[in-house]
Amino acid sequence: MPVFSEALGRIKASPTVAITAEAQRLRAEGHDILSLSVGEPDFDTPRHIRDAAKAAIDRGETRYTPPDGLPELKRAVAAKFRRENGLDVGPEHVIVSTGGKQVLFNALLATLDPGDEVLIPAPYWVSYPDIALFAGARPVIIPTSASDGFKLRPEALAEAITPRTRWLILNSPGNPSGAGYSETELRALADVLLAHRHVWILADDIYEHLAYAPFRFATIAGVEPELASRTLTLNGVSKGYAMTGWRIGYGAAPEPLVRAMTKLQGQSTTSACTISQWAAVAALEGPQDHLVSFRNAFVRRRDLVVERLNAIPGIVCPRPEGAFYVYPDIAGVIGRRTPEGVEIRSDEDFVRALLAAKGVAVVHGAAFGLSPHFRISYAAADEVLGEACDRIADFCSTLR
Ligand SMILES: Cc1ncc(COP(=O)(O)O)c(C=O)c1O
């Protein structure tokens, strides 16, 4: 048995990956399983992007790139941040990594020491607290509520800041709630942050392109340019271009942070996949028409799921502004029992019993730091979503 590090002992395996693996196991055993637990679009990567990757292979673009990214992609990313987000950045402010997740990992590992604090509004993406813990820091979870749209209030932010606060992580539209911060809401948070010059902001905008009217996406360094000198704006092609498996994410930040992250990346993955980087150039510089059909499909599915879930007694499902998740409240079923007599004491009990009884895989709210809820990823065919909602309704109707 190898001896494992203390750092490894501080983190847990991803709960979303665990549920998905359990669903796959049950399916392999022959059970009829509907899996709504995975966080990725169900669409194919647009053809012109796939063609660009094939052309890169045929041109022999199969060697390492500089650790901070292919110059052509860094230029395309800087142009994207200027064009779409109004950020004043050049290629020297950009790092390209193996997914947005590596941008986050680099940034936290490069800046945190034991005792440092990272502010994370809940519900949060499962990786934020664990990466902070791995870096030796203390995640400080700030709960939000459905009545605040699952968004951090400026007063709660001001209260949570201490001299040890190093980062605030803001994710909009957010995973798992789908909540999006409006420009006005970001303005109010920016006013608090302006008064605390030691706090850096990590704006995780990975779902930027999956924002649904009338909500309009905004990012904090665009809303308050004075914060750009201590903001890392994270983005990538995974969600908006259906490219999760290509593993390309990027960030824009002040040069010293980009250099520090590059140093770390040069000692871990060297550089992101060269072929995928050429595909990402095509994604950012090519036609964006696919976004209209992605958004239309997601809005239709969101509305279907929200309506169907709200018709179930005991479930209350807010209508999110973006991403492809809903995060219904199940306080109304906590304390009830299944026909077999199992008491549903928590959202984890709920999702386990639902999977066992009806074969629907969703993720419990405790995994995202806010209970009692569960997360459905509606990046699935309409028929699958309709059938899953029928089964959830059936399951709830059996609870006493
Ligand atoms: C909120 C959030 N940020 C970042 C990521 C990272 O995505 P990737 O590493 O594929 O770019 C994800 C993926 O699930 C996410 O949900």
The ligand as an SDF file (V2000), in Angstrom:
LIG
                    3D

 16 16  0  0  0  0  0  0  0  0999 V2000
  -18.6800   25.8480  -12.9990 C   0  0  0  0  0  0  0  0  0  0  0  0
  -17.6800   25.1240  -13.7990 C   0  0  0  0  0  0  0  0  0  0  0  0
  -16.4800   25.6830  -13.9850 N   0  0  0  0  0  0  0  0  0  0  0  0
  -15.5260   25.0880  -14.6970 C   0  0  0  0  0  0  0  0  0  0  0  0
  -15.7420   23.8500  -15.2720 C   0  0  0  0  0  0  0  0  0  0  0  0
  -14.5900   23.2340  -16.0020 C   0  0  0  0  0  0  0  0  0  0  0  0
  -14.8100   22.8600  -17.2740 O   0  0  0  0  0  0  0  0  0  0  0  0
  -13.6320   22.3850  -18.2090 P   0  0  0  0  0  0  0  0  0  0  0  0
  -12.4930   21.9200  -17.3570 O   0  0  0  0  0  0  0  0  0  0  0  0
  -14.2110   21.2980  -19.0480 O   0  0  0  0  0  0  0  0  0  0  0  0
  -13.2380   23.5920  -19.0240 O   0  0  0  0  0  0  0  0  0  0  0  0
  -16.9800   23.2120  -15.1030 C   0  0  0  0  0  0  0  0  0  0  0  0
  -17.2270   21.8610  -15.6450 C   0  0  0  0  0  0  0  0  0  0  0  0
  -18.1110   21.1380  -15.2430 O   0  0  0  0  0  0  0  0  0  0  0  0
  -17.9750   23.8720  -14.3580 C   0  0  0  0  0  0  0  0  0  0  0  0
  -19.1960   23.3350  -14.1730 O   0  0  0  0  0  0  0  0  0  0  0  0
  1  2  1  0
  2  3  1  0
  2 15  2  0
  3  4  2  0
  4  5  1  0
  5  6  1  0
  5 12  2  0
  6  7  1  0
  7  8  1  0
  8  9  2  0
  8 10  1  0
  8 11  1  0
 12 13  1  0
 12 15  1  0
 13 14  2  0
 15 16  1  0
M  END
$$$$
